[in-house]
C-alpha cells in the first residue's frame, strides 16, 4: 500500500554538493572538505546521489556518520542514531625513527555508523540504531548496513548488523542486535528477531521469537509485484 499523501513542504530533498547527504538538510551549509582528494574521506570521493526525501519531523542524530545511497525516504518521527558510532582506539604515536610503527588515524575522517541503500523506505516512528556488544562493561557499536529497496515498517526497531537488498521489515517488528537479514527476506508484522539470528534469503519469519514460517513467492522483488514497489513508494512521497 502506498504511503498517505502529505502536505507540501513536509519533505526536503537532498542535494549532491555536500559530502554527507543528510547533513545539508539539518544545517545551513554543507561541511568544508579538505582541498585535496587524498585528504578527503573515502565516502566523500564517491559520486553522491540526489533525491533522498527526509521529513522535517524526523530525528536524525550524528548526520556526519550516516550515508544515504539516494532516492531514500525517511518519514516523520523516524529516529536514526548516527551518533552511536564506534570510536577507534588510538595506537601509540608513530616513531619517526621506526618506519614500521603505526601512524595515528586521521581524526578528520568520520566513522560510518549507518549506511542506507537506494530506494529504501524508513516508515513513521521507525528506529535505526547501530548494533552493539558489551565487553568488560563497555558498549562497542558496530556499523548498520541497509541494502537497496528495503522497507522498514512503522514503529519497527532495527539494530541489525545488516539488512540485505529487497528486505521487508513489518510494522512493529524488532530486529535484534547483530542479526543478519539476507536478500529478499520478509519479516512479518510484530516479529521479534533475536540478537545474532541469521535469516536466510527468500525466507519469511514471524513470531516472538521469530522463526522461519515460509518462503516468499517467485515474483517477490520484481518491479510491480509485492516487494518491488520501492520506486512507486518513493514517487508518491511528498505529494499534496
Secondary structure, DSSP 8 states (H G I E B T S, - for coil): -------TTSEEE--SSSSSTTHHHHSSS-----SSGGGS-HHHHS------EEETT-EEE-GGGEEE-SS-EE-TT-EEETT------------TT-TTS-----TTS----EEE-TT-EE-TT-EEE--EEEETTEEEE--EEE-SS-EE-TT-EE--SEE-TT-EE-TT-EE-TT-EE-TT-EE-TT-EE-TT-EE-TTEEEETBTTEEEEE--TTTTSTTSTT--HHHHHHHTT--
